[in-house]
Amino acid sequence: MKMSSRKRSLGQGMTEYIIIVALIAIAAITVYTLFGKTIRGQVGGLAEELSGQDASATIGVAQGEATTAAAEGSVDKKMGTYNNTQ
């Protein structure tokens, strides 16, 4: 029994949708991996400031993590160096 062209195109559309969602998830995980500590530090600093406390230390930690993330982002990574840690 032949599959109709409409069913085939619906299946193709679903496959494309799944691929796009997977690529977005990979991008989100990558961004969170690089900038997660920075974002948590900044949100923590904002919460401390809103509660009336001094958040200089927390914001300093967030700035340090941002510097680390920027350095990590500028490292040239290839398949040969993928699993190497620095």
C-alpha positions in Angstrom: 0.0 0.0 0.0 1.4 3.4 -1.0 1.8 6.2 1.5 0.1 9.3 0.3 2.2 12.3 -0.5 0.4 14.4 2.2 1.5 11.9 5.0 5.0 11.9 3.7 5.2 15.7 3.7 3.8 15.8 7.2 6.4 13.4 8.4 9.1 15.4 6.7 7.9 18.6 8.4 7.9 16.9 11.8 11.5 15.6 11.2 12.6 19.1 10.3 10.9 20.5 13.4 12.7 18.0 15.6 16.1 18.9 14.1 15.5 22.6 14.7 14.4 22.0 18.3 17.5 19.9 18.9 19.8 22.6 17.4 18.2 25.2 19.6 18.6 23.0 22.7 22.3 22.5 21.9 22.8 26.2 21.5 21.0 26.9 24.8 23.2 24.3 26.6 26.3 25.8 25.1 25.4 29.4 26.2 24.4 28.2 29.7 27.7 26.3 30.0 29.7 29.3 29.1 27.8 32.0 30.9 25.8 30.1 33.6 28.0 31.2 36.5 28.1 34.8 35.3 24.3 35.0 35.0 23.8 33.3 38.4 26.3 35.7 40.0 24.6 38.8 38.5 21.1 37.7 39.5 22.4 37.0 43.0 24.0 40.4 43.1 20.8 42.1 42.0 18.9 40.2 44.7 21.3 41.3 47.4 21.1 44.9 46.2 17.3 44.8 46.2 17.3 43.5 49.7 19.5 46.4 50.8 22.8 44.5 51.2 26.1 45.3 49.6 26.7 43.0 46.6 30.2 44.1 45.7 31.7 40.7 46.4 29.0 38.8 44.4 29.2 41.1 41.5 33.0 40.8 41.6 32.7 37.0 41.3 30.3 37.5 38.4 32.8 39.7 36.6 35.5 37.1 37.2 33.4 34.4 35.7 32.6 36.6 32.7 36.3 37.1 32.1 36.8 33.3 32.3 33.9 32.7 29.9 35.3 35.2 27.4 38.7 33.5 27.6 37.2 30.1 27.1 35.1 31.3 24.2 38.2 32.6 22.4 40.1 29.3 22.6 40.3 27.6 19.2 38.8 24.2 19.5 39.0 21.5 16.9 38.2 17.8 16.9 41.8 17.0 17.8 41.7 19.2 20.9 38.0 18.6 21.8 38.6 16.5 24.9 41.7 18.3 26.2 41.4 20.4 29.3 43.4 23.5 29.8 
